[in-house]
Amino acid sequence: MLTGSPGSATIISTTMESIVNVIDFGMNPQQSIDAPRMHHQWYPEVVYAEAGLLAPQSQKTLEAMGHTFKAVGAIGADEAIMIDPKTGLLEGANDPRRPAGKAAGY
């Protein structure tokens, strides 16, 4: 899987979450890129989160433990190309957060 994103401080969060979604949660590249994201960079001590990332009760539980969340509209703009291990075909995925992009496999 090849993936990349603009976003300065959020590049690592964006690309890592896409890779984890594919490897650990069995998503295809497009599902992975479409999924809500979060970002934390140590300072400020805030977790930036897109809508739909956490169930309300999960967020309340984490806030009770001292975590602070800030809702944001979008984190990163990932593009990915992956070789399907079963078919050997290339699969491209474009981030809807930046719809003018394109990732295509040939």
C-alpha positions in Angstrom: 0.0 0.0 0.0 1.3 3.4 -1.0 -0.4 6.4 0.7 0.3 10.1 1.2 -1.3 13.3 2.4 -0.6 17.0 2.6 -1.2 18.6 6.0 2.0 19.4 7.7 1.6 18.2 11.3 -1.3 15.9 10.4 0.5 13.9 7.6 1.7 11.1 10.0 -1.7 10.8 11.7 -3.6 10.7 8.3 -1.4 8.1 6.6 -1.0 6.0 9.7 -4.8 5.8 10.3 -5.3 4.7 6.6 -2.7 2.0 6.9 -4.1 0.8 10.3 -7.6 0.7 8.9 -6.5 -1.6 6.1 -4.2 -3.9 8.0 -6.1 -4.1 11.4 -9.7 -3.5 10.4 -9.8 -5.1 7.0 -11.0 -2.1 5.1 -10.4 -1.6 1.4 -8.4 1.6 0.6 -11.5 3.7 -0.2 -13.2 2.7 3.1 -10.0 3.4 5.0 -9.6 6.9 3.5 -13.3 7.7 4.0 -13.2 6.8 7.7 -13.2 9.6 10.3 -9.8 10.6 11.6 -8.2 12.1 14.7 -5.0 13.9 15.4 -3.0 14.6 18.5 0.4 16.3 18.5 1.2 16.5 22.2 0.9 20.3 22.3 -1.7 21.6 22.6 -3.1 18.8 24.8 -6.1 18.3 22.6 -7.4 15.5 20.4 -8.7 16.9 17.1 -11.5 14.6 15.9 -13.7 14.5 12.8 -17.4 13.9 13.2 -18.4 10.3 13.6 -15.0 9.2 15.1 -16.3 8.3 18.5 -19.6 7.3 19.9 -20.9 10.0 22.3 -20.6 7.7 25.3 -17.0 6.8 24.4 -16.1 10.5 24.1 -17.7 11.2 27.5 -15.8 8.3 29.1 -12.5 9.6 27.7 -13.3 13.2 28.8 -13.9 11.9 32.3 -10.4 10.5 32.2 -9.0 14.0 31.4 -8.9 14.0 27.6 -10.0 17.1 25.7 -11.5 16.9 22.2 -12.0 19.6 19.6 -14.3 18.9 16.6 -12.7 19.7 13.2 -14.1 19.5 9.7 -11.3 17.6 8.1 -7.9 16.2 8.8 -5.6 15.6 5.9 -6.4 14.6 2.3 -5.2 11.1 1.8 -4.6 9.3 -1.5 -3.7 5.6 -1.7 -2.9 2.9 -4.2 -2.8 -0.7 -3.0 -2.1 -4.0 -4.7 -5.0 -6.4 -3.8 -3.2 -9.4 -2.3 -5.9 -11.8 -3.7 -6.1 -10.6 -7.2 -2.8 -8.7 -7.8 -4.8 -5.8 -9.2 -4.0 -2.2 -8.3 -6.7 -0.3 -6.4 -6.8 3.5 -6.1 -8.6 5.6 -3.6 -9.2 9.4 -3.4 -10.1 11.3 -0.3 -13.5 13.0 -0.5 -12.1 15.8 1.8 -10.3 17.0 -1.3 -12.4 15.7 -4.2 -10.2 17.2 -7.0 -7.5 14.6 -6.3 -7.1 11.2 -8.0 -5.3 8.0 -7.2 -5.5 5.4 -9.9 -3.9 2.0 -10.3 -3.1 0.5 -13.7 
